[in-house]
Amino acid sequence: MLKQRIISGVIMAVLAIALVTLMPNWVVTLVSAAILMIAAWEWSRLTSQTDVLVKGLFMTVIAVCLVLTYVLRETSLSSVILTLVFFAWVMISVGLWSYRQDDGTPPREQTLLAAAAPLLLSAAFVAAVGLHQLSPVWLLYALIITAIADVGAYFVGKQFGEKKLSPHLSPGKTREGLFGGMVAVLIIALFASLLLPVPGSSALSFILLSVLMSLVSVLGDLFFSMLKRESGHKDSGNILPGHGGVLDRLDSHIAVLPIFYAGLHWILVA
């Protein structure tokens, strides 16, 4: 299982790097939209949508939101979406802090969790497209620091982890692992601030933003862990060998991309 997971992970990483660095923005846009639509399908499964008409309406709403965010990306709509998603993740973090699962009870808040999809997926979409438009290197960097935070947390947590971070949502996560992920991202950010086109006066802000993303990535991971717990599913799907579904791989990225995009835009403009 681990071997299959590693092989799949390497293949996905190579494909992602090739897409971001070699393809024009319109290709990145189409592929991003397609991936997010698959994620939306899995989201519908995790929010107990079994009726064909309801699921069809849900997918239609997501598709319309993605189209509108792209067509109107140069307007104030993008700023509105990024502002709303920031407050959405703040509220989600509060909800996760107090989350407790009642074993044996039916799935809860399925309508509310389904309603969150259009905003969270649209924000991730407009951020992915926007970062790539700024420069492919920015989208690649956002994907890398999210992955580094996850890898750093995994290995440090496995080696030194003792204090559980959120036993009700993800028993395997530890506070030591969280700290390890933050340190790993900090190291990458220090080098990136010297190599990437970051204004010298904004280097510290860029580094702090990057480290903050390691916390945001955990928030995204925990949110989708809650989504799966409430639905009673271990994985969001089985489309990716050894990894489960698309949402299982995108969980942290969906949270990180829009907040990093907003923060980076402020840093570069400032």
Order of alpha helices (4+ residues) and beta strands (2+ residues): alpha-alpha-alpha-alpha-alpha-alpha-beta-beta-alpha-alpha-alpha
